[in-house]
Amino acid sequence: MAYRNKLAPSVLNADLSRLREELGAISQGGADWVHLDIMDGHFVPNLTFGPVFVEAVKRSTALPLDCHLMISDPAAYLEDFCRAGATSLTVHQEAGVHLDSLVRKIRELGCRVGVSLNPATPLETLDWILPEIDMVLLMSVNPGFGGQKFIPYTLEKIAALRRTAEEKSLKLNIQVDGGIGPDNVKAVIDAGADVIVCGSAIFTNPDVIATTRRMKELMG
């Protein structure tokens, strides 16, 4: 099943000392998913959350948990994150030597299947796996840290992927993550994305509820 125009705030930029309150604010503002940036300090130069944190988020919100695994050995942790409460698991094409096996394992675990591409990774690397997955996450910054600027050529990449999905009659979500806020979210949606990850633009704003609501309105 494909979802249309979903907002998935990333708690990477939230005040984790007020986690339940922050999650309540995005829910009240109309957020659809919670995006969790899982980083191992190896695949990307940052270290963030593990399954225990995902469990805590699961206890604190009814929103689906969208877990983006920016880790070097995703196969070793798929079951842990699924048990912790992940609704969807997204692995990186660049990290998966045996991407087909990873996709099949996520499906067997009962989670929605996502595959992510770093900014300079060609779309063609997913040609054979596209029919087997639910979502492609296109990074619009180089992953590792929040607050970066959107890479402009991502818009062309989104449009090209949407054309491919339509040509192949695929019900494919296109998620975009990095440098997205009120000033450019409409352009990202117009290019063909239907799931938006937004962190700093929401959680660094003093009124999280209003900013989340505004983002949803701009997305249409």
Buried (B, 14 or more C-beta within 10 A) or exposed (E): EBBEEBBBBBBBBBEEEEBEEBBBBBBEBBBBBBBBBBBBEEBBEBEBBBBEBBBBBBEBBEBBBBBBBBBBEBBEBBEBBBEBBBBBBBBBBBBBEEBEEBBEBBBEBEBBBBBBBBBEBEBEEBEEBBEBBBBBBBBBBBBBBBEBEBBEEBBEBBBBBBEBBEEEEBEBBBBBBBBBBBEBBEBBBEBBBBBBBBBBBBBBBEEBBBBBBBBBEBBE
